Amino acid sequence: MTATAGSTTHSVFRAEGFSCPSCVAKIEKQVGRLPGVQAVEVKFASGRVEVDHDPAVTSADEIVAAIGKAGYTAALSAI
């Protein structure tokens, strides 16, 4: 987790297994469905997934699991 503003945390994950830009939409859709997630941005070229979420509602582990459900491996990235 990189920053906290109120009850929203900005977390950055490193995902692997990207093969095409349609992977971006899959991950954004899967993570965006989680309760407490306000924004999801997937950077195809770098494999970064940036998520604004309420950690009291959705944890980083739940986001990693959602990325996994979309078919990709991910881990919380330390900046």
C-alpha positions in Angstrom: 0.0 0.0 0.0 1.4 3.4 -0.9 -0.9 6.1 0.4 -3.9 6.6 2.6 -6.4 9.4 2.3 -9.3 9.0 4.7 -10.7 5.5 4.3 -9.3 5.1 0.8 -5.9 3.4 0.1 -4.0 3.4 -3.1 -2.4 0.0 -3.7 -0.1 -1.0 -6.5 0.2 -4.6 -7.6 2.5 -6.3 -10.1 0.6 -8.7 -12.3 2.0 -11.4 -14.7 0.7 -13.3 -17.6 -0.5 -10.4 -19.8 -0.6 -11.4 -23.4 -2.9 -8.7 -25.0 -4.6 -5.5 -24.2 -7.9 -7.3 -23.6 -6.3 -8.6 -20.4 -6.7 -5.1 -19.0 -10.4 -5.1 -19.3 -10.7 -8.6 -17.7 -8.7 -7.5 -14.6 -10.5 -4.1 -14.3 -13.9 -5.8 -14.5 -13.0 -8.5 -11.9 -11.4 -6.1 -9.4 -14.0 -3.4 -10.0 -16.7 -5.8 -8.8 -15.2 -6.0 -5.3 -17.0 -3.9 -2.7 -15.0 -0.9 -1.4 -13.1 -0.5 -4.7 -13.4 3.0 -6.1 -11.0 2.8 -9.0 -8.9 0.3 -10.9 -6.2 1.2 -13.5 -4.2 -1.5 -15.3 -1.0 -0.5 -17.0 -0.5 -3.1 -19.8 3.1 -2.2 -20.7 4.4 -2.4 -17.1 2.0 -5.0 -15.7 1.0 -2.7 -12.9 -2.5 -2.7 -11.4 -3.3 0.4 -9.3 -6.4 0.2 -7.1 -8.1 2.8 -4.9 -10.0 0.9 -2.2 -11.2 0.9 1.3 -9.0 -1.6 3.2 -11.6 -2.1 5.9 -14.0 -3.5 3.2 -11.6 -5.1 0.7 -8.0 -6.2 1.6 -5.0 -6.4 -0.7 -5.3 -10.2 -0.5 -8.8 -10.1 -1.8 -7.6 -7.9 -4.7 -4.8 -10.4 -5.5 -7.4 -13.2 -5.4 -9.7 -11.3 -7.8 -6.8 -10.8 -10.2 -6.1 -14.5 -9.9 -9.8 -15.2 -10.7 -9.3 -13.2 -13.9 -6.5 -15.7 -14.8 -3.3 -13.8 -13.8 -0.9 -13.9 -11.0 -0.3 -10.8 -8.9 1.4 -9.6 -5.8 1.3 -6.4 -3.8 4.2 -4.2 -5.1 6.4 -2.1 -2.8 7.4 1.2 -4.3 
